Amino acid sequence: MKKLLLVVLSLLLAFSLTAATQNKNSNKNSNGSTSSNKPANASRKPIFRATADQIKQAQAILKQRSFYNGEQTGKLDANTRDGLKKYQQAEGLKVTGTLNKVTLEKMGVALTDKQKVM
């Protein structure tokens, strides 16, 4: 009877140590640091966003160059993105279809102070 009790207690101890070890490992992320409340993309730079006025100016420039035939809405819609891709390709820029800092500078559109430091 004492042997049975000793075996049961030994198994119980072994299972609790295994569970504790697994719990400790599950609190670490893939790079080995402990988990925290930081978002996964905390090291990313801020996202560059063009203002509505800058989009309107860009649409006017794209229209003058015949890359865009829509209205100056100040919204970055599918037609504006298509025009931006054509403009970027014609100017030798990276073709993204987005109104990024490089594209705005190439168009001569003024950047905000916040955009200048990005």
C-alpha contacts under 8 A as a table, 3 or more apart, distances in Angstrom:
res1	aa1	res2	aa2	distance
1	M	4	L	5.18
1	M	5	L	6.34
2	K	5	L	5.11
2	K	6	L	6.11
3	K	6	L	5.01
3	K	7	V	6.14
4	L	7	V	5.13
4	L	8	V	6.18
5	L	8	V	5.18
5	L	9	L	6.15
6	L	9	L	5.20
6	L	10	S	6.06
7	V	10	S	5.04
7	V	11	L	6.13
8	V	11	L	5.18
8	V	12	L	6.11
9	L	12	L	5.00
9	L	13	L	6.12
10	S	13	L	5.12
10	S	14	A	6.16
11	L	14	A	5.01
11	L	15	F	6.15
12	L	15	F	5.22
12	L	16	S	6.22
13	L	16	S	5.23
13	L	17	L	6.21
14	A	17	L	5.25
14	A	18	T	6.22
15	F	18	T	5.08
15	F	19	A	6.13
16	S	19	A	5.06
16	S	20	A	6.10
17	L	20	A	5.11
17	L	21	T	6.18
18	T	21	T	5.17
18	T	22	Q	6.23
19	A	22	Q	5.15
19	A	23	N	6.12
20	A	23	N	5.11
20	A	24	K	6.20
21	T	24	K	5.13
21	T	25	N	6.33
22	Q	25	N	5.14
22	Q	26	S	6.15
23	N	26	S	5.15
23	N	27	N	6.65
24	K	27	N	5.56
24	K	28	K	7.45
25	N	28	K	5.64
26	S	29	N	7.53
27	N	34	T	5.92
27	N	35	S	5.84
28	K	31	N	7.79
28	K	32	G	5.56
28	K	33	S	5.54
28	K	34	T	4.39
28	K	35	S	5.50
29	N	32	G	5.56
29	N	33	S	6.01
29	N	34	T	6.31
29	N	35	S	6.04
30	S	33	S	7.66
38	K	42	A	6.61
39	P	42	A	5.42
41	N	44	R	5.50
46	P	118	M	7.48
48	F	100	N	6.59
48	F	101	K	7.27
48	F	115	Q	6.90
48	F	118	M	7.23
49	R	99	L	7.69
49	R	100	N	7.27
50	A	54	Q	5.97
50	A	55	I	6.47
50	A	99	L	6.38
50	A	100	N	7.16
51	T	54	Q	5.12
51	T	55	I	6.27
51	T	74	G	7.90
52	A	55	I	5.04
52	A	56	K	6.22
52	A	74	G	4.43
52	A	75	K	6.44
53	D	56	K	5.04
53	D	57	Q	6.26
53	D	74	G	6.11
54	Q	57	Q	5.05
54	Q	58	A	6.09
54	Q	74	G	7.43
54	Q	104	L	7.96
54	Q	109	V	6.68
54	Q	110	A	7.74
55	I	58	A	4.99
55	I	59	Q	6.03
55	I	72	Q	7.94
55	I	73	T	7.92
55	I	74	G	4.83
55	I	75	K	6.52
55	I	76	L	6.81
55	I	99	L	7.55
56	K	59	Q	5.03
56	K	60	A	6.26
56	K	72	Q	5.05
56	K	73	T	6.17
56	K	74	G	4.46
56	K	75	K	7.64
57	Q	60	A	5.12
57	Q	61	I	6.35
57	Q	72	Q	7.81
57	Q	109	V	7.02
58	A	61	I	5.06
58	A	62	L	6.05
58	A	104	L	7.51
58	A	107	M	7.21
58	A	109	V	7.35
59	Q	62	L	5.01
59	Q	63	K	6.00
59	Q	68	Y	6.93
59	Q	71	E	7.65
59	Q	72	Q	5.69
59	Q	74	G	7.74
59	Q	80	T	6.80
60	A	63	K	5.02
60	A	64	Q	6.21
60	A	72	Q	6.53
61	I	64	Q	5.07
61	I	65	R	6.29
61	I	107	M	7.42
62	L	65	R	5.12
62	L	66	S	6.11
62	L	67	F	5.00
62	L	68	Y	5.23
62	L	83	G	6.42
62	L	84	L	7.31
62	L	87	Y	7.16
63	K	66	S	4.92
63	K	67	F	5.81
63	K	68	Y	4.65
63	K	69	N	5.68
63	K	70	G	7.64
64	Q	67	F	7.72
65	R	68	Y	7.72
66	S	69	N	6.88
67	F	82	D	7.96
67	F	83	G	4.67
67	F	84	L	7.44
67	F	86	K	6.33
67	F	87	Y	6.60
68	Y	79	N	6.89
68	Y	80	T	6.49
68	Y	82	D	7.82
68	Y	83	G	5.04
70	G	79	N	7.24
70	G	80	T	7.81
76	L	80	T	5.74
76	L	81	R	6.56
77	D	80	T	5.31
77	D	81	R	6.27
78	A	81	R	5.06
78	A	82	D	6.18
79	N	82	D	5.08
79	N	83	G	6.22
80	T	83	G	5.02
80	T	84	L	6.10
81	R	84	L	4.94
81	R	85	K	6.21
81	R	97	G	4.59
81	R	98	T	6.26
82	D	85	K	5.15
82	D	86	K	6.45
82	D	97	G	6.31
83	G	86	K	5.16
83	G	87	Y	6.15
83	G	97	G	7.64
84	L	87	Y	4.95
84	L	88	Q	5.91
84	L	96	T	7.88
84	L	97	G	5.06
84	L	98	T	6.77
84	L	99	L	7.29
85	K	88	Q	5.11
85	K	89	Q	6.11
85	K	95	V	5.39
85	K	96	T	6.25
85	K	97	G	4.58
85	K	98	T	7.84
86	K	89	Q	5.21
86	K	90	A	6.13
86	K	95	V	7.96
87	Y	90	A	5.09
87	Y	91	E	6.10
88	Q	91	E	5.15
88	Q	92	G	6.05
88	Q	93	L	4.79
88	Q	94	K	6.39
88	Q	95	V	5.36
88	Q	96	T	7.74
88	Q	97	G	7.75
88	Q	103	T	7.13
89	Q	92	G	5.17
89	Q	93	L	5.92
89	Q	94	K	7.16
89	Q	95	V	5.89
90	A	93	L	7.72
93	L	102	V	8.00
93	L	103	T	7.45
99	L	103	T	6.05
99	L	104	L	6.49
100	N	103	T	5.42
100	N	104	L	6.25
101	K	104	L	5.20
101	K	105	E	6.12
101	K	111	L	7.87
101	K	115	Q	7.48
102	V	105	E	5.16
102	V	106	K	6.13
103	T	106	K	5.06
103	T	107	M	6.19
104	L	107	M	5.08
104	L	108	G	6.22
104	L	109	V	5.23
104	L	110	A	7.42
104	L	111	L	7.55
105	E	108	G	5.01
105	E	109	V	5.91
105	E	110	A	7.21
105	E	111	L	7.68
106	K	109	V	7.73
111	L	115	Q	5.82
111	L	116	K	6.10
112	T	115	Q	5.12
112	T	116	K	6.26
113	D	116	K	5.15
113	D	117	V	6.87
114	K	117	V	5.74
114	K	118	M	6.83
115	Q	118	M	5.24
